[in-house]
Amino acid sequence: MIEDYFNTRPLPLISIKCNPYHLTDKCLILGDAAHAMVPFYGQGMNCGMEDVLVLTEMMFEKYPNDRLKAFEEYSKHRNPDAEAMCDLAMYNYIEMRDLTARLSFLIRKKLDNFLYWVFPRKWVPLYTSVTFTRMRYHHCISNKKWQDELLGKIGNFMAMSSLAAGVGGLFWLEANIQLSRSLLEKLNMMSFIEN
């Protein structure tokens, strides 16, 4: 084993995306043969087992008497999810490599978890949706996209509100400074008149 370890050179990590997963009704590929992925999400085996669930549904529930149709529908149904999972695995590598040390990333994680706690049916964080639900993988991506857009709009609104409050505060401060000056001038005038 030690000799094999030192005699084997590292190979690049790859992703495989292909479509369709069949050519005839005699053969179909699934699992890593259809969608190998980098290991950074830890979902390769889960994705392969989910392939079996979807194929079983197509072959025995939806198209029990038409294997070619079952294979065709399996390819159509499963391909967007398999490709999405390959993309998610690569994204998770980038996230672990670059983002986890950023304060903005850590704040977003806390916010996601808080919103998930408050709205568990409406707000499901990306990692939770991929790892702990049966949500289709490409829906996990679109779910994160609308969450990012919503938080971006809220962030922009808050930034604009803060800017407006700041500008309004400056006008209020300037008006009050002018009012204070005029009051001081009047008080000085009154004390001058009294003397």
C-alpha positions in Angstrom: 0.0 0.0 0.0 2.8 2.4 0.9 4.6 1.6 -2.4 1.4 2.2 -4.4 0.8 5.5 -2.6 4.3 6.8 -3.5 4.2 5.4 -7.1 0.8 6.9 -8.0 0.9 10.5 -9.2 -2.1 12.8 -8.3 -4.7 13.1 -11.1 -6.9 16.1 -11.7 -10.4 16.2 -10.3 -13.0 16.2 -13.0 -16.7 16.7 -13.5 -18.7 14.8 -16.1 -21.8 16.2 -17.7 -23.5 14.3 -20.5 -27.0 14.0 -22.0 -28.9 11.8 -22.7 -28.1 8.9 -20.4 -29.2 6.2 -22.9 -29.1 5.5 -26.6 -31.5 2.6 -26.8 -33.8 0.8 -24.4 -31.1 -1.7 -23.7 -28.6 0.4 -21.7 -28.6 3.4 -19.4 -25.9 5.1 -17.4 -26.3 6.6 -14.0 -24.2 7.7 -11.0 -20.6 8.7 -11.7 -20.8 7.3 -15.2 -23.4 10.0 -16.0 -22.3 12.8 -13.7 -19.0 12.4 -11.9 -18.4 15.4 -9.7 -15.6 16.9 -7.6 -16.0 15.7 -3.9 -16.4 19.1 -2.3 -20.1 18.8 -1.4 -20.0 15.1 -0.4 -23.1 14.4 -2.5 -21.8 12.0 -5.1 -23.2 8.8 -3.6 -26.4 10.6 -2.5 -26.9 11.8 -6.1 -26.3 8.3 -7.4 -28.8 6.8 -5.1 -31.3 9.5 -6.0 -30.7 8.5 -9.7 -32.0 5.0 -8.7 -35.1 6.5 -7.0 -35.9 8.6 -10.1 -35.2 5.7 -12.5 -37.4 3.4 -10.4 -40.2 5.9 -10.5 -39.9 6.2 -14.3 -39.7 2.5 -15.0 -42.2 1.1 -12.5 -44.7 3.9 -11.8 -44.9 6.2 -14.8 -43.9 4.0 -17.8 -44.0 0.4 -16.6 -44.6 -1.0 -20.1 -42.3 1.3 -22.1 -38.6 1.1 -21.2 -37.4 3.5 -23.9 -39.9 6.1 -22.8 -38.9 5.6 -19.2 -35.2 6.1 -20.2 -36.0 9.2 -22.2 -38.0 10.7 -19.4 -35.3 9.8 -16.9 -32.7 11.6 -18.9 -34.9 14.7 -19.3 -35.9 14.8 -15.7 -32.5 13.9 -14.1 -30.0 15.8 -16.3 -30.8 19.3 -15.0 -30.3 18.1 -11.4 -27.1 16.1 -12.1 -25.5 19.1 -13.9 -26.6 21.4 -11.1 -25.0 19.1 -8.5 -21.8 19.1 -10.5 -21.9 22.9 -10.4 -22.8 23.0 -6.7 -19.8 20.8 -5.8 -17.5 23.1 -7.6 -19.1 26.1 -6.0 -18.7 24.6 -2.6 -14.9 24.2 -3.3 -14.7 27.9 -4.1 -16.8 28.7 -1.0 -14.5 26.7 1.2 -11.3 28.0 -0.4 -12.2 31.7 -0.6 -15.3 32.7 1.2 -15.3 31.1 4.7 -12.8 33.5 6.1 -14.8 36.6 5.0 -16.9 38.4 7.6 -19.6 39.0 5.0 -19.9 35.3 4.4 -20.1 34.5 8.1 -22.8 37.1 8.6 -24.8 35.7 5.7 -24.5 32.2 7.1 -25.9 33.5 10.5 -28.7 35.4 8.7 -29.6 32.3 6.6 -29.8 30.2 9.7 -31.9 32.8 11.6 -34.3 33.2 8.7 -34.5 29.4 8.4 -35.4 29.2 12.1 -38.1 31.9 11.7 -39.4 30.8 8.3 -38.5 27.1 7.9 -40.8 26.4 5.0 -40.0 29.6 3.1 -36.3 30.2 3.7 -34.1 27.1 3.3 -30.3 27.8 3.1 -28.4 26.3 0.2 -26.4 23.8 2.2 -29.5 22.7 4.0 -31.6 22.3 0.9 -28.9 20.3 -0.9 -27.9 18.1 2.0 -31.0 17.6 4.1 -34.0 17.8 1.7 -35.2 16.1 -1.5 -35.4 19.4 -3.2 -34.2 19.0 -6.8 -30.7 20.3 -7.1 -31.4 22.8 -9.8 -34.3 24.1 -7.6 -31.7 24.5 -4.8 -29.7 26.8 -7.0 -32.8 28.9 -8.1 -33.9 29.0 -4.4 -30.5 30.5 -3.5 -30.7 32.9 -6.4 -34.0 34.5 -5.2 -32.7 34.6 -1.7 -29.6 36.5 -2.9 -31.7 38.9 -4.9 -34.1 39.6 -2.0 -31.2 40.2 0.4 -29.6 42.4 -2.2 -32.7 44.5 -2.5 -33.1 44.7 1.2 -29.4 45.7 1.5 -29.8 48.4 -1.2 -33.0 49.7 0.5 -31.2 49.8 3.9 -28.2 51.5 2.4 -30.4 54.1 0.6 -32.4 54.6 3.8 -29.2 55.1 5.8 -28.0 57.5 3.2 -31.3 59.4 3.2 -31.3 59.5 7.0 -27.8 60.7 7.0 -28.5 63.5 4.5 -31.7 64.4 6.4 -29.7 64.5 9.6 -27.2 66.8 8.1 -29.9 69.2 6.9 -31.6 69.0 10.4 -28.2 69.6 12.1 -27.5 72.6 9.8 -31.0 74.0 10.4 -30.6 73.6 14.1 -27.1 75.2 14.1 -28.5 78.2 12.2 -31.4 78.4 14.6 -29.0 78.1 17.6 -26.8 80.9 16.1 -29.8 83.2 15.6 -31.0 82.5 19.1 -27.5 83.2 20.5 -27.4 86.5 18.5 -30.8 87.4 19.9 -29.6 86.6 23.4 -26.5 88.6 22.9 -28.6 91.5 21.5 -30.8 91.3 24.6 -27.9 91.3 27.0 -26.4 94.2 25.1 -29.7 96.2 25.3 -30.0 95.5 29.0 -26.4 96.8 29.6 
